[in-house]
Amino acid sequence: DSGVVIVGAIPSVTSVDLTIYEDPNDYVVVQSDKDDYVGEEGTSVTACVLLYGELERDVMLQLSTMDGTAIAGDDYISVQQYPFTFQSGQSTGDSLCTQVNIVDAADIEYEEWFTFYLTTNDNAVNLTADAVSNIIIPQDEKDYAVIQFTAYSYLTGENADKTFVDAGVWISSSTATLVRPVTITLTTEEQTATGGIDFVPLDQFDITFPAYSPVGTQINKAIEILPDSLLEADPEILKLILNTTDLPAVVLGVPSEATVLITEH
């Protein structure tokens, strides 16, 4: 995994792999560091070529970037054919570096990646498979949507036939544009009302807001209330709970828990 570099929270040196040789018995190796981290918030990733061995003549390489799911101009600043020249006499521990800027995009998006790769016109240089390095840009923790219930409680009646109560979930605010779908889950929890007798229980039911949903978008989930002829406490109560694993793109607002009050008719 030495050819994979992760972009995260702390600026540091990243690098790519390369093997340089002039004959099978006389070669130097340029290798990469392990995983390093840098942030999206207007920072950069440092691409370094590290030298192991000793050179008896100059060697020139070029570093370029290539889009993956991250797009040049939107997510990072492209580098094309940036020249690296190791000079005669350089040896193990010497390195050459350049900066690739990460764009602070005000979007709520998925983790993204782009690629560093090395090229050369020097026929004496052999580029190995490790001369390619993927850069991973995680989701930005400061870009998120706040999702919550529309009310602390919902009221419905228990009839001879089954009924439904709409529990509203909405995007109450957002720090950035939602350029991808986000998902929360809705679970019911028994209080004085009993699942299967008084209502149809839900267990982590997915509610997905589509990409580009604006602030104020609301989705209703119908909770099915079951009929019965028993004389029970009035009102009966069940709890609704929101949760999410879609982090950091979603922050649960208040209320993220609500109650349904079921009255006898």
N, C-alpha and C positions, 0 to 999 in steps of 0.2 A: 504493500500500500504506500510505498515511498513516493509514488507519482501523484498522490492525492493530497491536496492542501486545503484546509478548511479556513474560511474567512469568518471571523467571529467578533470578539469584543476588544481584544488587546492588540495594538499595532506591534508587529514583529516581522522578522525576516522569513520569507518563504522562498522556495527555490525549485528548480527542475533538474532532471537527471540527464546525463550525457556521457558517452564514452568517446574519447579522442585517441586515435592511434596513427602511427606512420608505418609500422610494420607489426606483425603479430607478436613480436617479442619486445616491443618498445612502445608503451602506451601510457597515457594519463587518463584519469577518470574524473568527471565532474558529476557530483551527486547532489541529492536534495536533502534538506532537513526534514524532520517529521512534521506532524500537523502543527500549524500555527494559526493565530487568530487575529482578526482585525475587524473594525465595525463598519456599518453602512453609512453612518451619520457624517457624510462629507469627508471621510478618511480615505486611506489608500492601502493597498497591499504591496509589499516590497518583494519584487522578484529578483532573486540572486542566483547566479551560476557560481558554484563552489568548485575549486580546483583541487584535485588530488593527484600528485605526480609532479613531474618537472618538464618544462617545455624547452626545446632547443631552437624554436622559431616561433614567430607570431602565428596565432590562430584566430580567425574572425568568425563569429556566429551572429545570428539575428534572432531576436525574440519578437513574437507576434501574439496577439490575442484572437480568439475566435468565439463567436456567440454559441451559447448553449441555450438554456431557457432564459438566461440573462441576456439582454439586448444592449449592444454598444450604443451609447448616447443616452439611453433611458436608465440603465443600471450601472454602467461603468464606462470609462473613457478608453476607447480602443487604442492599442499600440500596434503598429505595423512595421516590421523589419527594423526594430531598434537594434543598433549595432553593439555587440560586445567584442572586444579584442583582448585576448590574453597575449601578453608579450613574451618574447624569448627571455628565459631566466625565471619566469614566475613558477611557483611550486606549490606544494600542498598547503592549504589554508588560505590561499589567495581567492578573492571573489570579486565579481562585478555585479552591480545591482541597478535596478531602475524602479520607479514608482508607477503603479497603475491605480488611477483614482477611481473610487467607488462613489456612485451618484446617490445622494440622499433623496430617493424618490418618495414623495408624499402619497404613497399608495399602500393599501392593505393587500398584500400579495403572498404567494407561496415562496418557500425557499427556492433560490435560483442558483445557477452555476454558469460559469464560462471557462474557457480553456487558455492556458499559456502553452505555446509550443516553440521549439527551436528549429531553425533551418541554417544551412551553410552552403556556400559555393566552393568550399575547400574540399577537393577530392580526397585529401588525406584524412578527412574527419568522418568518422562513422557515428551517426546519430542513432542511439538505441531507442527502444520503445519508451524508456523512462524520460525521454526528452519532451514529454507531454505531461502537463499538470492541470488538474481540474480545480477551480477556485469556487467554493461554495459560499453564497451570500445567504445567511439565515433571514427569517422574517424579522422585521424591525419592531422592537418591543414598544416603541413610542407611537406606532400606527395601529389603531384598533377601533372596533365598533363596540358600543355599550348596548347590550340587549337585556331586556327585563320584561316582566309582566306589565300589562296596562293597568292593573288594579291589585290591591291587597286581597280582595275577596270577590267572589262571584256567587250570585244567588239564583237558585232554581227550585222548582217544585217537583214533588214525587207524585206522578199520576198513575192511572190504571194502565196506561201504555208507557213504553219507554220514552224518555225525553233526552234532550241534549243541552248542555251549557257550553257556550263558546268561551274558552280561555284565550285572551289576547296576549300575544308576545310581539314586541316592537323594538326597532332600533331607536333608542332615545337620543343618542348622540354618537359622533364619530370624529376621530382626529384626522382622518384622511379619506381618500376615495376608495371605496370597496371595489377593487378590480377583479375579485374572485368570489365564489360562493363562500359563505360561512355557515356553520351548523351548530345548533344547540340541541340538547335533549330534554324531554319532558317526562317526568316520572310522577305517578300518583302514590300517595302513602295513606294508609288507613289511619283515621282518628276514631271518631265514634261511628262513622260509616264503614261498612265492610265490603271489601272488594269481592266481586262475583255475586253479591246479594243486593247491594245498594248501587253499585257502579261497576263499569267495566274497567279494570285496572290497566294502566300503561306502565311499561318498563323501558325507560330510556328511548322514548319515541323521538325520532329525528325530525327536527324542524330546520329547514334550510332556506336561508335568504339568498336569492340569486345575486350574481355579480352586478355591480352598479345599482344595488338597492339604495335609495337615498335615506337620509335620516327621516324618521316618521313612518317608514314602511312597517305595516302591521300584518301578522299572520295569525289567524284564529285556529285553534284546535278544538274540535267538538268532543267534550267529555260525555260519554253515554251514561245516563242515569237509569237504573233498572226499576221497574214497577214492583211493588209488593203490597200486601194488604195487612201487614203487621202494624201494631201500634208501637211506635218507637219514639225515642227522644227527638224533640223538635227544637232546633234543626239538627240534623245529622251533619257531620263535618268530615271532609277529606282534604288532604294537603296536596298541593301541586309544587313540584320542585324542578327548577331549571339547573342544568349543568352543561359543561362543555369540555371537550378535549382539544378544541380548535384554538390553541394558544400559540402565540400571544395575540392572534387576530381578534379574539372576542374577550371582552370583559363583561362579567355579569353585573348588571345594575341592581338597584333597589326599587321594587321588590324582586328578588329571585325566588322567593317562596310566596305562595298565595293559598287561600283556602276556598273551598266550594261549600256553601251552606245549602243543604237540601231540606226544604220545608215539607211538612205533610199537607196534602190538599184533601 
